[in-house]
């Protein structure tokens, strides 16, 4: 019972802590065969009838027949050993011998004698033992060669090489101990009331878990580092995608607005005004290309302006299609400059959305500087909407404000315009 419990605990620990790899699942399968074998010994000891003994042996032999194949396939998967034309043999041998177990009453070639108090082994029992030894030792050799190859890395420190060697010895011991106990039991040197082999595999599970946790047999730390690196890359990728979305969306929307105004001026015959709008569009295009290049090159965007109001005023001044009124309450200063990028990007996205969707005739931007916070309110008199959905633009505003430790609210209604309120602590 103690060994079975230890096996189950190690399985749970490996499942929760181990890397999400196929070889982990295969090792869990190997441990499951050990657990089945151990549990069957409990059933044999408490069995009171021949039928209960038959069922107990049927359960235990499933683990016995499968354990060699499970260990071999785990070793191959863990070391990346390529499959050969003989790769199917361990599974075929396991299935064949288990069929011999459950069909034993028909041929008596796995157990020649089988009753409540006496069991005598047959030829297929010993072929099963032989193939199991073969596949377990083969798997151990594969692991040994893999770990030995890793331990001769001259670039590693002495401590790292010692850890690899210690882990290697634990893995070899985890295989030799149950094989030794099984040989002792089958030879009759120990007169035990039950098969002591599961005890050896219970010890082997503990040794492998120790090698895994302390000496990184399963590369837990490596896998965790890879996972963390992937998360960081995904976060950076999302940041760049948001930056590209905001920059491209705002630039293209403003260029479209300038083109409309230029066409209108051209229709009126005002060449000077047309030229002005075209020059504004050209300048904005150059600025947008520069920002996109920085985003694509994964360069971290710093605040464009030292003062919050500089960026907001510049954005408002670019809008020619509708009037944008900016009201500043309080005094801007360098103590707020670390928030200028967040407010700049949020204002830019709000202007873009208004020009694209609102059909508004004006916009109002109010920046309120407080002792310990900044409040930014952006509103328009457009068509509004009944249901506000966080598309890429609004989701981007919400995320960047949240990352800066602030809060944001979007308020709208049909024919009631759209209002954005941002609160950021200094």
DAVEN-V982371 format. One record per residue. SS is DSSP state (H for helix, E for strand, C for the rest). BURIAL is 1 if it has 24 or more other C-alpha atoms within 12 Angstrom, else 0. D_LAST is the distance of its C-alpha to the last C-alpha in Angstrom with 1 decimal. Layout:
ss-><SS;SS>
burial-><BURIAL;BURIAL>
d_last-><D_LAST;D_LAST>
This chain:
ss-><C;H;H;H;H;H;H;H;H;H;H;H;H;H;H;H;H;C;C;C;C;H;H;H;H;H;H;H;H;H;H;H;H;H;H;H;H;H;H;H;H;H;H;H;H;H;C;C;C;H;H;H;H;H;H;H;H;H;H;H;H;H;H;H;H;H;H;H;H;H;H;H;H;H;H;H;H;H;H;C;C;C;C;C;C;C;C;C;H;H;H;H;H;H;H;H;H;H;H;H;H;H;C;H;H;H;H;C;C;C;E;E;E;E;C;C;C;C;E;E;E;C;H;H;H;H;H;H;H;H;H;H;H;H;H;H;H;H;H;H;H;H;H;H;H;H;H;H;H;H;H;C;C;C;C;C;C;H;H;H;H;H;H;H;H;H;H;H;H;H;H;H;H;H;H;H;H;H;H;H;H;H;H;H;H;H;H;C;C;C;C;C;C;C;C;C;H;H;H;H;H;H;H;H;H;H;H;H;H;H;H;H;H;H;H;C;C;C;C;H;H;H;H;H;H;H;H;H;H;H;H;H;H;H;H;H;H;H;H;H;H;H;H;H;H;H;H;H;H;H;H;H;H;H;H;H;H;H;H;H;H;H;H;H;H;H;H;H;C;C;H;H;H;H;H;H;H;H;H;H;H;H;H;H;H;H;H;H;H;H;H;H;H;H;H;H;C;C;C;C;C;C;C;C;C;C;C;H;H;H;H;H;H;H;H;H;H;H;C;C;C;C;E;E;E;E;E;E;E;C;C;C;C;H;H;H;H;H;H;H;H;H;H;H;H;H;H;H;H;H;H;H;H;H;H;H;H;H;C;C;C;E;E;E;E;E;E;E;E;C;C;C;E;E;E;E;E;E;E;E;C;C;C;C;C;C;C;C;C;C;C;H;H;H;H;H;H;H;H;H;H;H;H;C;C;C;E;E;E;E;E;E;C;C;C;C;C;E;E;E;E;E;E;E;E;C>
burial-><0;0;1;1;1;1;1;1;0;1;1;0;0;1;1;0;0;1;1;0;0;0;1;1;1;1;1;1;1;1;1;1;1;1;1;1;1;1;1;1;1;1;1;1;0;0;0;0;0;0;0;0;1;1;0;1;1;1;1;1;1;1;1;1;1;1;1;1;1;1;1;1;1;1;1;1;1;1;1;0;0;0;0;0;0;0;0;0;0;1;1;0;1;1;1;1;1;1;1;1;1;1;0;1;0;0;0;0;1;1;1;0;0;0;0;0;0;0;0;0;0;0;0;1;1;1;0;1;1;1;1;1;1;1;1;1;1;1;1;1;1;1;1;1;0;1;1;1;0;0;1;0;0;0;0;0;0;0;0;0;0;0;1;1;1;1;1;1;1;1;1;1;1;1;1;1;1;1;1;1;1;1;0;0;0;0;0;0;0;0;0;0;0;1;1;1;1;1;1;1;1;1;1;1;1;1;1;1;1;1;1;1;1;0;1;1;1;1;1;1;0;0;0;0;0;0;0;0;0;0;0;0;0;0;0;0;0;0;1;1;1;1;1;1;1;1;1;1;1;1;1;1;1;1;1;1;1;1;1;0;1;1;0;0;0;0;0;0;0;0;0;0;0;0;0;0;1;1;0;1;1;0;0;1;1;0;0;1;0;0;1;1;0;0;1;1;0;0;0;0;1;0;0;1;1;0;1;1;1;1;1;1;1;0;1;1;0;1;1;1;1;1;0;1;1;1;0;0;0;0;0;1;0;0;0;1;1;0;1;1;1;1;1;1;1;1;1;1;1;1;1;1;1;1;1;1;0;1;1;1;0;1;1;1;1;1;1;1;1;0;0;0;1;1;1;1;1;1;1;1;1;1;1;1;0;0;0;0;0;0;0;0;1;1;1;1;1;1;1;1;1;0;0;1;0;1;1;1;1;1;1;1;0;0;0;0;1;1;1;1;1;1;1;1;1;0>
d_last-><60.8;58.6;58.8;58.0;55.0;53.8;54.2;52.3;49.4;49.2;49.3;46.4;44.4;45.2;44.3;40.9;40.0;42.0;41.1;41.8;44.9;48.4;49.9;47.9;49.5;52.9;52.4;51.6;54.8;56.7;55.3;56.3;59.9;59.8;58.5;61.3;63.9;62.8;62.7;66.2;67.5;66.4;68.2;71.3;71.5;71.2;73.4;76.6;78.3;79.2;77.1;74.0;74.8;75.2;71.8;70.2;71.8;70.7;67.1;67.3;69.1;66.4;64.0;66.9;67.7;64.2;62.7;64.2;63.1;59.6;59.2;60.7;58.4;55.3;56.4;57.0;53.7;51.7;53.4;53.5;57.3;58.7;61.0;64.7;67.7;68.2;64.7;66.0;68.6;66.6;65.7;69.3;70.7;68.3;69.2;72.9;73.1;71.3;73.7;76.5;75.0;74.9;78.3;80.0;82.4;83.9;84.7;83.9;82.8;79.4;80.7;84.5;84.6;82.0;82.5;80.9;81.9;82.6;80.9;82.6;80.8;82.1;81.9;78.6;76.9;77.6;76.6;73.3;72.8;73.8;71.4;68.6;69.2;69.3;66.0;64.2;65.5;64.8;61.2;61.0;62.4;59.9;57.0;58.7;59.1;55.5;54.0;56.6;55.5;51.9;52.9;54.5;51.3;51.6;48.0;46.9;46.7;49.6;47.5;46.7;50.4;51.4;49.1;50.6;54.1;53.4;52.0;55.1;57.4;55.8;56.2;59.8;60.5;58.9;61.6;64.6;64.3;64.8;67.5;69.3;69.2;70.5;73.3;74.2;74.3;76.3;78.8;79.6;78.8;76.7;78.2;75.0;74.9;72.2;70.8;68.7;67.1;64.0;63.4;63.2;60.8;58.7;58.5;57.8;54.8;53.4;54.1;52.4;49.3;49.2;49.6;46.9;44.3;45.1;46.6;44.8;47.9;46.0;43.3;40.6;38.1;39.0;38.6;35.3;34.0;35.4;33.7;30.3;30.9;31.9;28.7;26.6;28.8;28.5;24.7;24.8;27.6;25.7;22.7;25.2;27.1;24.1;23.3;27.0;27.2;24.3;25.6;29.3;28.9;27.0;29.4;32.5;31.6;31.0;34.2;36.1;34.9;36.1;39.3;40.0;39.5;41.6;44.4;44.3;44.6;47.3;49.2;49.1;50.4;47.5;47.3;44.9;42.2;43.0;42.5;39.1;37.9;39.4;37.7;34.3;35.0;36.1;33.0;30.8;33.0;32.6;28.8;29.0;31.5;29.4;26.3;28.7;30.4;27.2;26.4;30.0;30.1;27.2;25.2;21.5;19.9;17.3;15.3;18.1;16.6;14.7;13.5;12.3;15.3;17.8;17.7;17.8;20.6;22.5;22.5;23.7;26.3;27.8;28.7;32.3;33.7;31.9;30.0;26.2;24.7;21.1;19.8;16.9;15.8;14.1;13.7;12.1;11.5;11.0;7.7;6.5;9.5;8.6;7.9;11.1;13.4;12.3;12.5;15.7;17.4;16.7;18.1;20.9;22.0;22.0;24.2;26.4;27.0;27.8;30.3;31.8;32.3;31.5;34.4;32.2;33.2;29.8;26.0;23.3;19.7;17.4;13.9;12.4;9.8;8.8;8.0;5.1;4.9;7.1;10.5;13.1;16.7;19.5;23.1;26.7;30.1;31.7;33.8;31.0;32.0;33.1;31.7;28.4;28.7;26.0;27.6;26.3;24.1;22.5;22.3;20.5;17.8;17.5;17.5;14.9;12.4;13.5;13.3;9.6;9.3;9.4;12.6;15.2;18.5;21.5;24.1;27.5;31.2;34.4;34.7;31.5;29.2;26.0;22.5;19.2;16.2;12.8;9.8;6.4;3.8;0.0>
